[in-house]
Amino acid sequence: MEESKGRVCVTGGTGFIGSWIIKNLLQDGYSVNTTVRSNPEQKRDISFLTNLPGASQNLQIFNADLSNPGSFSAAIEGCIGVFHVATPMDFELQEPEEVVTKRTIDGALGILKACLNNSNTVKRVIYTSSSSAVLYHNSSGKDYDSEEVVLNEDFWSDVNYLRASKVDGWSYSVSKTLTEKAVLEFGEQNGLDVVTLVPTFVLGPFICPKLPSSVLASLSLAFGDEGPFGWLLQAPMVHVDDVARAHIFLLEHPNPKGRYNCSSSLVTVETISQVVSSKYPECQLSMIDKLKQIEGTKLQDLSSKKLIDAGFVFEYGLEEMVDGAIRCCKEKGYM
Ligand SMILES: NC(=O)c1ccc[n+]([C@@H]2O[C@H](COP(=O)([O-])OP(=O)(O)OC[C@H]3O[C@@H](n4cnc5c(N)ncnc54)[C@H](OP(=O)(O)O)[C@@H]3O)[C@@H](O)[C@H]2O)c1
């Protein structure tokens, strides 16, 4: 058997993106430590991870929770790289924003401290940020107003605007913005190699049992339901496999720096509805009819030029995103 490329840690292995990164890492020949939240009352089924090809030899599962920032140390020990993917997803606002944001930042800094303590092995941390940390700003903001503006890595969401406007997903967006800033600052101040990947709405197939919130949000463009980000009329999207590959690309790149946007398609209600109805004629699409009555949100695209210039190649288009997502929704009984 081929020798391992080294051991890496992925936080949030039970999630949509975390589990797909683990699948790809195992395929690529890495050994993987992943963290999951313990759930003693209902023992959770993580066989979708332990049954992955290569998992029996090369996947180790650890319990850790962002509420206990020190709990990630054991999973990070001996790793050459850490992918910090886990984050609270509280779109229903069950907890106050400040509580969620504090947990997210403290948890991330706890992970970075553990990386610093293991700096003899840990060479780089890749933090999964989000376009939520980029897209939201005061609509009178000068730079964002123009349709032609290219949202590169210089743009950040305005936390004061998010807290005041309470747009859909605002609490999550605040926590993503402040956490990305905190991890980049920690890296600079402590000489730790920290880079961030900034994906837009992630769509595609999924191996986790839960219906991913971004699959729900993205397909809501076609099905006319209000998703976790409200009524979306236009949104930037990217395939889950491109996102997982971009994480690994940043680990393997000789010298990445700072943030990297990761987006491949600007999708409208019309384009996604066309793709769904041509491949799945049995699906009932009501969105186009509703369109005239709804004042929905149109989100801008992010420029992925920096990632592409660094050598990354996107492999998937909208058809594959929709096809993979609908196939998995049907297989798992969500449709
Ligand atoms: N999906 C997208 O469109 C998208 C776009 C841009 C960025 N992102 C980012 O990508 C990452 C993964 O998102 P996802 O879509 O894969 O979401 P997901 O499926 O909901 O996964 C979130 C993961 O975080 C874990 N988690 C939540 N709270 C935690 C806590 N207190 N301590 C430890 N782990 C905790 C969850 O564990 P449980 O299973 O125990 O809940 C789960 O494994 C997030 O950082 C998100 O901000 C996602």
The ligand as an SDF file (V2000), in Angstrom:
LIG
                    3D

 48 52  0  0  0  0  0  0  0  0999 V2000
  -22.5510   25.0130    2.9590 N   0  0  0  0  0  0  0  0  0  0  0  0
  -22.2560   26.2060    2.4810 C   0  0  0  0  0  0  0  0  0  0  0  0
  -22.8680   26.7250    1.5340 O   0  0  0  0  0  0  0  0  0  0  0  0
  -21.1050   26.9660    3.0370 C   0  0  0  0  0  0  0  0  0  0  0  0
  -20.6740   28.0910    2.3230 C   0  0  0  0  0  0  0  0  0  0  0  0
  -19.6020   28.8010    2.8070 C   0  0  0  0  0  0  0  0  0  0  0  0
  -18.9730   28.3960    3.9650 C   0  0  0  0  0  0  0  0  0  0  0  0
  -19.4260   27.3250    4.6520 N   0  0  0  0  0  0  0  0  0  0  0  0
  -18.7160   26.9450    5.8830 C   0  0  0  0  0  0  0  0  0  0  0  0
  -18.3440   25.6000    5.7690 O   0  0  0  0  0  0  0  0  0  0  0  0
  -18.3260   25.0080    7.0670 C   0  0  0  0  0  0  0  0  0  0  0  0
  -19.1540   23.7490    7.0510 C   0  0  0  0  0  0  0  0  0  0  0  0
  -20.4750   24.0620    6.6680 O   0  0  0  0  0  0  0  0  0  0  0  0
  -21.5030   22.9360    6.2360 P   0  0  0  0  0  0  0  0  0  0  0  0
  -22.3430   23.5120    5.1680 O   0  0  0  0  0  0  0  0  0  0  0  0
  -20.7770   21.6650    6.0130 O   0  0  0  0  0  0  0  0  0  0  0  0
  -22.4000   22.8620    7.5530 O   0  0  0  0  0  0  0  0  0  0  0  0
  -22.9170   21.6170    8.3960 P   0  0  0  0  0  0  0  0  0  0  0  0
  -23.2220   20.4810    7.5260 O   0  0  0  0  0  0  0  0  0  0  0  0
  -24.0090   22.1420    9.2760 O   0  0  0  0  0  0  0  0  0  0  0  0
  -21.6610   21.2820    9.2950 O   0  0  0  0  0  0  0  0  0  0  0  0
  -21.3170   22.0300   10.4230 C   0  0  0  0  0  0  0  0  0  0  0  0
  -20.4010   21.1890   11.2810 C   0  0  0  0  0  0  0  0  0  0  0  0
  -20.0070   21.9630   12.4190 O   0  0  0  0  0  0  0  0  0  0  0  0
  -20.2440   21.1730   13.5790 C   0  0  0  0  0  0  0  0  0  0  0  0
  -20.5210   22.0020   14.7430 N   0  0  0  0  0  0  0  0  0  0  0  0
  -21.5500   22.8530   14.9360 C   0  0  0  0  0  0  0  0  0  0  0  0
  -21.4650   23.3950   16.1650 N   0  0  0  0  0  0  0  0  0  0  0  0
  -20.3590   22.8780   16.7550 C   0  0  0  0  0  0  0  0  0  0  0  0
  -19.7570   23.0190   18.0290 C   0  0  0  0  0  0  0  0  0  0  0  0
  -20.2620   23.8110   18.9750 N   0  0  0  0  0  0  0  0  0  0  0  0
  -18.6140   22.3220   18.2730 N   0  0  0  0  0  0  0  0  0  0  0  0
  -18.0960   21.4880   17.3490 C   0  0  0  0  0  0  0  0  0  0  0  0
  -18.6350   21.2940   16.1260 N   0  0  0  0  0  0  0  0  0  0  0  0
  -19.7580   21.9800   15.8440 C   0  0  0  0  0  0  0  0  0  0  0  0
  -21.4440   20.3070   13.2260 C   0  0  0  0  0  0  0  0  0  0  0  0
  -21.5110   19.2220   14.0980 O   0  0  0  0  0  0  0  0  0  0  0  0
  -22.9100   18.4780   14.4410 P   0  0  0  0  0  0  0  0  0  0  0  0
  -23.0970   17.4510   13.3620 O   0  0  0  0  0  0  0  0  0  0  0  0
  -22.6730   17.8900   15.7730 O   0  0  0  0  0  0  0  0  0  0  0  0
  -23.9840   19.5220   14.4330 O   0  0  0  0  0  0  0  0  0  0  0  0
  -21.0870   19.9210   11.8020 C   0  0  0  0  0  0  0  0  0  0  0  0
  -20.1480   18.8860   11.7860 O   0  0  0  0  0  0  0  0  0  0  0  0
  -18.8080   26.0810    8.0230 C   0  0  0  0  0  0  0  0  0  0  0  0
  -17.7010   26.7100    8.5980 O   0  0  0  0  0  0  0  0  0  0  0  0
  -19.5630   27.0400    7.1300 C   0  0  0  0  0  0  0  0  0  0  0  0
  -19.5690   28.3440    7.6500 O   0  0  0  0  0  0  0  0  0  0  0  0
  -20.4850   26.6020    4.2130 C   0  0  0  0  0  0  0  0  0  0  0  0
  1  2  1  0
  2  3  2  0
  2  4  1  0
  4  5  1  0
  4 48  2  0
  5  6  2  0
  6  7  1  0
  7  8  2  0
  8  9  1  0
  8 48  1  0
  9 10  1  0
  9 46  1  0
 10 11  1  0
 11 12  1  0
 11 44  1  0
 12 13  1  0
 13 14  1  0
 14 15  2  0
 14 16  1  0
 14 17  1  0
 17 18  1  0
 18 19  2  0
 18 20  1  0
 18 21  1  0
 21 22  1  0
 22 23  1  0
 23 24  1  0
 23 42  1  0
 24 25  1  0
 25 26  1  0
 25 36  1  0
 26 27  1  0
 26 35  1  0
 27 28  2  0
 28 29  1  0
 29 30  1  0
 29 35  2  0
 30 31  1  0
 30 32  2  0
 32 33  1  0
 33 34  2  0
 34 35  1  0
 36 37  1  0
 36 42  1  0
 37 38  1  0
 38 39  2  0
 38 40  1  0
 38 41  1  0
 42 43  1  0
 44 45  1  0
 44 46  1  0
 46 47  1  0
M  CHG  2   8   1  16  -1
M  END
$$$$
